[in-house]
């Protein structure tokens, strides 16, 4: 019994170290410049945003997601959409957060779910920034969170 328990602990430690190695490689080799997309500016901390979105069924994004310079939160909510014109059924609303002098800058987009459609996701099939921002706005409004819209040129100026 204790021998089996020791193997489980060893397996857990190896898997934990492999995950840390993958996350380190992600940060070193797969970090990209921040996208110049429209965003919503909120006066919340990243932990407040994670709590709020988590209560609305958003979860931390998977570890293999690209990272962006300055990113402080990365969450997604998976949805089933049977009648999408692309033919894909599993989608996600993907929200990323970045520090801003007035709070947190949140970007959002609607895209294919990478765990169900990895090729479509990488090829950015059906990506919809407006739909993602609309979903994010509805969550913020439902929770009485004030926000200000930032256009792409305002986001670029913050770079």
Helices and strands as residue ranges (DSSP letters): H 2-29, E 31-32, E 39-42, H 46-54, E 59-60, E 67-68, E 71-80, E 90-100, E 103-112, H 118-122, H 129-142, E 147-150, H 152-158
